[in-house]
Amino acid sequence: MDLQHGGPIYTDNTATGIAAGKNARYCLDLAYETNILNGTDSGKINLFLNAIVYGDAYSEAYKNAYGSSVGLSTPLYTRLKDLTESGYIIIEKMGRYYQNDGIDTPEANKIEKNVITYEIVVRE
């Protein structure tokens, strides 16, 4: 079982044209989310992450910042909690990877990203 079976984490409703309605997001990548966040304001980033992780999308500040540009799903915390209560074990793994910048990109210019993944295992 994985989070994809529970639906997307959120849907990017800012897309237009052919991509409209097709931007279901199953991961968080703040490089991508800058389209939604409109910059790097830490207050807006915190509102966005709190809404996705904990479901805090009903505050007036969140509504003013995002309105309907982000379609939220079941919060990640709730999904993981429900899985553990259903007998699954969740293993959190942290790591680092380098974005595929192309073979001509000098090592010094490659973008390093931190990543957290969740492995969901059936309890035996």
C-alpha positions, 0 to 999 in steps of 0.5 A, a space after each residue: 500500500 502506498 500514499 498514491 492509493 489514497 489519492 494525491 497529497 494535493 492538486 495544483 489548481 493554478 495550472 491552465 490550458 491543457 494541464 488544468 485539472 491534471 496536476 495531482 501531486 503525490 510528493 512535495 518538492 518546494 522547487 515545484 511548489 514555488 509556482 503556488 507559493 509565489 516566492 519564498 516567503 516563510 510565512 506562506 511556506 509554513 501555511 502551505 506545509 501545515 495545511 498539507 501535513 496537518 490539515 490546517 487549511 481552514 484558517 483565515 490566513 490560509 484562505 487569504 493566501 491560497 484561496 482555491 489554488 490548492 485542492 487539499 486531500 486528506 492530511 499526511 498526518 491523518 493518512 499515516 496515523 490511520 495506517 498505523 491504527 490499521 496494523 501497518 508499520 511506517 518507516 521514515 527514511 531521510 536522504 539526499 539526492 541530486 536533481 538531474 541537471 544534465 551532463 554538462 552541468 558542473 558539479 558545483 552547480 548541481 542542485 542537492 535536495 533533501 528527501 523524506 520518504 515513507 515506507 509502508 510495511 504490513 505488520 507480521 
